[in-house]
Amino acid sequence: MEYLGQYKAVYKAKSGCEDILAKSQDGGIVTSMFAYALETGIIDGAIVAGPGSEPYKPEPMIATTVEELFEARGTKYSISPNLALIKEATRSYGLDKIGIVGTPCQIQAVRKGQLYPIGLRDVPDKIALAIGIFCMENFPYQGLFQMVEDHCATKIDNVTKMDIGKGKFSVYTERGVNSQIPLKVTHKYEQPGCHVCLDYVSNMADISTGSVGTPDGWSTVFVRSAAGEAAFNKAVEAGWIIAESMDGVKPGLELVEKLATEKITKNQAYLEHRLHKDHPALKPLRNPYI
Amino acid sequence: MGLLDKLKGLLFGNETVREGKQDAKPGVKPADTKVEQKPIITKPKEEKPVADKITVGHVHMSGCTGCLVSLADNYEGLLTILDKYADLVYCLTLADVRKIPKMDVALVEGSVCINDECSMEEILETRENATIVVALGGCACYGNTTRFCRGGQQNQPQHEGFLPIGDLIKVDVYIPGCAPTPQQIRNVCLMAYLLLKGNDEQKALATAYLTPLMNLAAAGTEACGCDLMTEVINQGLCCGCGSCAAVCPVRAVTMQFGKPQIERDLCIKCGACYAQCPRSFFSFDVCGQYESITNLIGEVMKP
């Protein structure tokens, strides 16, 4: 399980709160965890991808109440620079215990920021709970817009949910699934920076979660750090989250591992390709990893 | 180390007064109960001088002292560092030493005014006397605001040429940013201690930690918000996380459509945005162990 990182436990889980499940992407894990953490003081605010000026254009926001948290439910398949608020959260919002949700690259940025706080004065010890999501790739807003409006022939204002799963990008409106396109079509709209990413399941998060591996309506949850373990176990005890064993769950960890391996080996090959060893006339491109 | 000792004395002294008062609260305890006066300081102050501390100096070139204030802003953490891991052997502001002595680590703040002979001598002496030279803060690393100097100011109008120290001497480690953060300076000091005094395992950790900062030092003396474009976006590496926007001290970086937008006229060239970017450098070896390293730092910083 090399590509799944270190973890203390893995669960099939979903929210224990019907309100959250009603508008959640899958199991509603992120919203439930933060809602529980907010209610119990594990965190005093969470940086989440809130609604932006245009439909499905996420804008980072700091939720300090469960109501605000609910505004950010559901996945938006575009870039939300959540890290941009990490210092502001400790300043004008005065947070001492920050929750942050992010893609694997954003969680990497959180950890780098904690160990190398070049410009993050007094921030490193204020990150209380970093929840990572599974992420294959992300799309710039214009790319997402084109996928929805051109390829799926759906007005983005009418979309009620978007989803990636089983090899398809699906767009839902009030009438249900409106349009589906094969993921292959979406590849050209991916953010280039995603192609050098070597993390699929947020290996450095306190808790990481995503839909892959568990049946519809559930999420796969990796509990990784001591802080993550403490918070998750308490949330389960308090009934905010229903967690079950992954044993015998189909498609299970095998699929998670398969996708992780696919993404990481593909991107490792791309990083190798960027060195232009086959083309001595081309100078190498920069490799960020040391 | 006049001021510094006084500072320590003041802090410990204050504690003595506070605790003494609590013990002697009148009317709380029955009169016949013997109030046992607890010795406040059980050990003499320097009972076991740590023999293998490293020596650290702060060299003040053309800078605003903000970097030094940042070092001091570790508060009691600074005292822990000075008690256990490092002796501050040179620091014009805090220690009464005039000549730059031999030392393990020189933290150099500020750029060098090449029109000032004294500065030129001092930067040379620093290099000759220090095993590791750390450029502390944007000015020493990249020039920062001193890049915009053009002379004509009182009271030294002829001082117009300012260079980052890396343009004059070989620099080993960079700590960019304006100001660099107390925690970053603390981490570098602790890692320098582990590198020079630790066991093999600790040395390996310190080397892994310091390597990216050494690479920054090797990469040159020019920084700008533009680096986000030339070294990250142009190279197809930006993941749109927003770290750069968070750390810019002058808010020259904003995120628009998921990518940094740089207001170049505002940029002071401190180098924080690029150094903080997860795609400027990223070490899985170091960041993957964030939990144990954070615990380690917490442990060793206990007073």
Contacts between the chains, C-beta under 8 A, distances in Angstrom:
chain1	res1	chain2	res2	distance
A	60	B	242	6.8
A	78	B	258	6.7
A	79	B	240	3.9
A	79	B	257	7.7
A	79	B	258	2.9
A	79	B	259	7.8
A	80	B	258	7.5
A	81	B	240	5.5
A	81	B	241	6.0
A	81	B	242	2.8
A	81	B	245	6.6
A	81	B	255	4.1
A	81	B	258	6.2
A	82	B	241	7.3
A	82	B	242	6.3
A	83	B	241	4.5
A	83	B	242	4.0
A	83	B	243	4.6
A	83	B	245	7.8
A	83	B	246	5.6
A	84	B	241	8.0
A	84	B	242	3.0
A	84	B	243	7.7
A	84	B	245	4.1
A	84	B	246	5.2
A	84	B	255	5.1
A	85	B	242	7.4
A	85	B	246	7.0
A	86	B	242	7.9
A	86	B	243	7.8
A	86	B	246	5.1
A	87	B	246	4.5
A	87	B	247	6.7
A	88	B	246	7.2
A	102	B	241	7.4
A	103	B	239	7.6
A	105	B	239	4.0
A	105	B	241	5.8
A	105	B	278	6.3
A	106	B	239	7.5
A	106	B	241	4.6
A	106	B	242	7.9
A	108	B	278	5.0
A	108	B	282	6.3
A	108	B	287	6.4
A	109	B	239	7.9
A	109	B	241	4.4
A	109	B	243	4.8
A	109	B	277	7.9
A	109	B	278	4.1
A	111	B	287	4.5
A	111	B	290	4.4
A	112	B	243	7.8
A	112	B	276	7.5
A	112	B	278	5.1
A	112	B	282	6.2
A	112	B	287	5.4
A	113	B	243	6.4
A	113	B	246	8.0
A	113	B	276	6.6
A	114	B	290	5.9
A	114	B	294	6.5
A	115	B	187	7.1
A	115	B	209	7.4
A	115	B	286	6.2
A	115	B	287	6.1
A	115	B	290	5.8
A	115	B	293	6.1
A	115	B	294	7.5
A	116	B	184	6.6
A	116	B	187	7.5
A	116	B	212	7.3
A	116	B	213	7.8
A	116	B	275	7.4
A	116	B	276	7.3
A	117	B	181	4.8
A	117	B	183	4.7
A	117	B	184	5.1
A	117	B	187	7.8
A	118	B	175	7.6
A	118	B	176	5.8
A	118	B	177	4.9
A	118	B	180	7.2
A	118	B	181	7.0
A	118	B	184	5.9
A	118	B	247	6.2
A	118	B	272	5.2
A	118	B	275	4.5
A	118	B	276	4.5
A	119	B	177	4.9
A	119	B	181	6.7
A	119	B	246	7.3
A	119	B	247	2.7
A	119	B	248	7.1
A	119	B	249	6.6
A	119	B	272	3.8
A	119	B	273	7.5
A	119	B	275	7.9
A	119	B	276	5.4
A	120	B	181	6.3
A	120	B	183	7.8
A	120	B	246	6.8
A	120	B	247	6.0
A	120	B	276	7.2
A	121	B	70	7.8
A	121	B	179	8.0
A	121	B	181	4.1
A	121	B	182	6.6
A	121	B	183	7.2
A	122	B	181	7.5
A	122	B	182	7.5
A	122	B	183	7.3
A	124	B	183	5.4
A	124	B	294	7.6
A	125	B	183	7.9
A	138	B	239	7.7
A	138	B	240	7.3
A	140	B	240	8.0
A	140	B	257	6.3
A	140	B	258	5.7
A	140	B	259	7.8
A	141	B	257	5.6
A	141	B	258	6.7
A	142	B	257	7.2
A	191	B	238	7.8
A	191	B	239	7.0
A	191	B	240	6.6
A	191	B	258	7.5
A	192	B	236	4.2
A	192	B	237	7.8
A	192	B	238	7.8
A	193	B	236	6.6
A	193	B	237	5.3
A	193	B	238	4.7
A	193	B	239	4.2
A	193	B	240	6.9
A	193	B	279	6.8
A	194	B	239	6.8
A	195	B	236	7.5
A	196	B	236	7.5
A	196	B	237	6.0
A	196	B	279	7.6
A	197	B	239	6.9
A	198	B	284	7.6
A	203	B	288	7.2
A	204	B	287	6.4
A	204	B	288	6.6
A	204	B	290	6.5
A	225	B	291	5.3
A	226	B	291	7.1
A	285	B	235	5.7
A	285	B	236	7.1
A	286	B	231	6.5
A	286	B	235	4.7
A	286	B	237	6.8
A	288	B	237	5.8
A	288	B	278	7.5
A	288	B	279	4.5
A	288	B	280	6.5
A	288	B	281	6.1
A	288	B	282	5.3
A	289	B	281	8.0
A	289	B	282	5.6
A	289	B	283	7.4
A	289	B	284	6.8
A	290	B	211	6.4
A	290	B	212	6.2
A	290	B	215	7.1
A	290	B	281	5.7
A	290	B	282	7.3
A	290	B	283	5.3
